Amino acid sequence: MRVIGLAVVLAVGVFGAPRAAEAQPPGKTYRVGVLVPGTAAATAPSIAVFRQSLSGLGYVEGKNIVMELRYSETAELHAQNADELTRLGVDVILVTTTTSALAAQRATRTIPIVMISVSDPVQAGLVESLARPGGNITGNAVLFPELTLKQLEFIKETLVRASRVLVLGNWSNPSTTPLWSTLQTLRGVWACA
């Protein structure tokens, strides 16, 4: 199915895979919905890289792809934007946070959703497993608890005299729940404030 192929290309394209030789033939114009966390000004550099990556893969805005960018800073706005993209009938929805992925999942079970850097999609209920996600969601995950433990180990080895770590986070974001749980296990080793 070409839409699933586009979803995979989006996932790979964002990471800059150089595959321009596989330029897409003329045909359908794909409508790509993107739930962007933040403002247009703050995310402009990332969106520019995304557009450049797609272009290198043969997807050129105005030629064979239309970008439907929706910016939001709150979970409520993510939900409204996901509903709007669904009503527009986009071919694929790209998400970059757990909050936006959950909003897209609630909005549609049929439009392919490509997640980038979503924290623990299994724990969040986005996919059944990393090996076999099932449903309409695919992409990659950043397993923050495991990475955070490694980062803290590195800090402890580097800053031997450090005994406390201040952890700043948006604790209302569902992706931080497993991170916070992991940090709580370190209380005997370090004080996490």
PyMOL commands that set and color helices and strands:
alter all, ss='L'
color gray80, all
select helices_A, chain A and resi 2-13+20-22+40-56+75-88+98-107+144-158+176-184
alter helices_A, ss='H'
color red, helices_A
select strands_A, chain A and resi 30-37+65-72+92-95+113-119+137-142+164-165+191-192
alter strands_A, ss='S'
color yellow, strands_A
deselect
rebuild
show_as cartoon
